[in-house]
Amino acid sequence: MKGLLRRILRYLAFEQGRAVGWYKRFCNPGGDEWAAWLKRHGGFHAIGEHCSIQVNAIITDPAYTRLGNNVRLTGCTLFGHDGSVNMLNRAFGLRLDRVGKIDIRDNVFVGHGAIILPGVTIGPNAIVAAGSLVNRDVPPGSIVAGAPARVVGDIERLVARLEQDSARLPWIETLNRYRDSGDPALRAEVEQMRIRYFFSG
């Protein structure tokens, strides 16, 4: 019965843009699935291919937001406007406006709790660390962290280090077989190998 309900909710959400709250609650879509829904119904300026957006990501102004290919957004916040302008307008009888685009280029990861402010371009090939406050452009190929975010590394060095580290992992061959086949039994085997490695001895 639950499977039928989930199929109906997915159909309503994807095909008609309806029952989205129920869809999120009962189907618990992963990042790839939610990005596909947002690409179709989210009102973004553009979303590229192979993106992943967690359902707890907050994007206040999708019309001002462009995502390239292979963008990964965790539980982060993207602001396309400055809300303090509304208070200033009322307090001083003004008609101010402060908005900006958010342009996230290809191959970018934005960590949990990161905040991206208006008028920012990130990447391509960049990582924004968890908890960062990004108030200026992130250069291509860089890793940024902190509040405000500053360059703390580069992608090429990170990839080289991760390749060396990954080659030494006892589960890497099994993980690669899983990636090639998608066999859930191999995924479970990798999980058990990791647990034994982390907690034995």
Secondary structure, 3 states (H helix, E strand, C coil): CHHHHHHHHHHHHHHHCCCHHHHHHHHCCCHHHHHHHHHHHCCCCEECCCCEECCCCEECCHHHEEECCCEEECCCEECCECCHHHHHHHHHCCCCCCECCEEECCCEEECCCCEECCCEEECCCEEECCCCEECCCECCCEEEECCCCEEEEEHHHHHHHHHHHHHCCCCHHHHHHHHHHCCHHHHHHHHHHHHHHHHCC
